[in-house]
Amino acid sequence: MKPTFLAFFLLATVWSSGEPLDAALQAKVEQKLAAIKSWGSDSAIIEGVRKHNAGLADGLKGLDNDKWKAIGGQDDLVRGLTRNAVAERLKALKDPTISECFVSGADGKKVAFLSKTTSWSHAGKAKHEQPMAGKIWIGPVEVDESSGVKQVQVAFPVLDGKAIGSVVVGLNLARL
């Protein structure tokens, strides 16, 4: 890679990270969010989060973000989280504007996702904590580390009388 191209790539990545939404894009994001936040009341998603909250499967116990990063995307553990009932429901709900989606339990650890996430747990991060407080979260424009897509993430609670988990959806800005 030529040094000038690398410098341009790094500048473009830094520039797009944390970029605020302009008014037109904010309106599109809010419109899409209104259409998808009902996923937090979907019975298949609620049931999967309830099961997760009752106790992690043996293979998932002891995982942390460092161990997660060392696991390949085709590992059976990862594939199980892309093929469970919640993941199948996410696949059925997904449309071309969605670049990524994952569901976390109350502990911030993954219940299911469309493809392997960068982090195993989002505990302590606003994208999980705000939905756990019953609130909507909208992140900045960013180039997603796991998908490489310029997107904005939105998050909302999984509700079962109260917030029991969170759903984070990456919205592909080029397709929104």
Residue pairs with C-beta under 8 A, 6 or more apart in sequence:
1 9
13 143
16 141
16 142
16 143
16 150
17 140
17 142
17 143
18 140
18 141
18 142
19 140
19 141
19 142
20 140
20 141
21 29
21 138
21 140
21 141
21 152
25 141
25 152
25 173
25 176
28 176
29 138
29 152
29 154
29 171
29 176
30 138
32 97
32 154
32 171
32 176
33 136
33 138
33 154
33 156
36 93
36 154
36 156
36 169
37 136
37 156
39 45
39 90
39 93
39 156
39 167
39 169
40 131
40 156
40 157
40 158
40 159
40 167
41 159
42 89
42 93
44 85
44 86
44 88
44 89
45 86
45 89
45 90
45 103
45 158
45 167
46 158
46 159
46 160
46 164
47 85
48 84
48 85
48 86
48 89
48 103
48 111
48 112
49 86
49 103
49 105
49 106
49 111
49 158
49 160
49 164
49 165
50 160
50 164
52 105
52 109
52 111
52 165
53 105
53 106
53 107
53 164
53 165
56 109
59 77
59 80
60 77
60 109
63 109
63 120
64 120
64 121
65 119
65 120
65 121
67 120
68 119
68 120
68 121
69 118
71 77
71 78
71 116
72 78
73 115
73 116
78 116
81 87
81 110
81 111
81 112
81 113
82 112
82 113
82 114
82 115
82 116
84 111
84 112
85 112
86 103
86 111
86 112
87 112
87 113
87 114
90 101
90 103
90 112
90 113
90 114
91 114
94 101
94 114
96 172
96 175
97 171
97 172
97 175
97 176
98 114
98 169
98 170
98 171
98 172
99 144
99 147
99 149
99 151
99 170
99 171
99 172
100 113
100 114
100 115
100 117
100 144
100 146
100 147
100 149
100 151
100 153
100 168
100 169
100 170
101 113
101 114
101 167
101 168
101 169
101 170
102 110
102 111
102 112
102 113
102 114
102 117
102 167
102 168
103 110
103 111
103 112
103 113
103 158
103 165
103 166
103 167
103 168
104 110
104 111
104 121
104 122
104 128
104 165
104 166
104 167
104 168
105 111
105 164
105 165
106 132
106 163
106 164
106 165
107 121
107 123
108 121
108 122
108 123
108 124
108 125
108 128
108 166
109 120
109 121
109 123
110 117
110 120
110 121
111 165
115 146
115 147
116 146
117 146
118 144
118 145
118 146
122 128
122 166
122 168
123 129
126 137
126 139
127 137
127 139
127 153
127 155
127 166
127 168
128 155
128 166
128 168
130 136
130 137
130 155
131 137
131 155
131 156
131 157
131 158
131 163
131 165
131 166
131 167
132 157
132 163
132 165
132 166
133 163
134 157
134 159
134 162
134 163
135 157
136 154
136 155
136 156
137 153
137 154
137 155
137 156
138 152
138 153
138 154
138 155
139 152
139 153
139 154
139 155
140 152
141 150
141 151
141 152
141 173
142 150
142 151
142 152
142 153
143 149
143 150
143 151
144 150
144 151
144 153
144 170
147 170
149 170
149 172
149 174
150 172
150 173
150 174
151 170
151 171
151 172
151 173
152 170
152 171
152 173
153 168
153 169
153 170
153 171
154 168
154 169
154 171
155 166
155 167
155 168
155 169
156 166
156 167
157 163
157 164
157 165
157 166
157 167
158 164
158 165
158 166
158 167
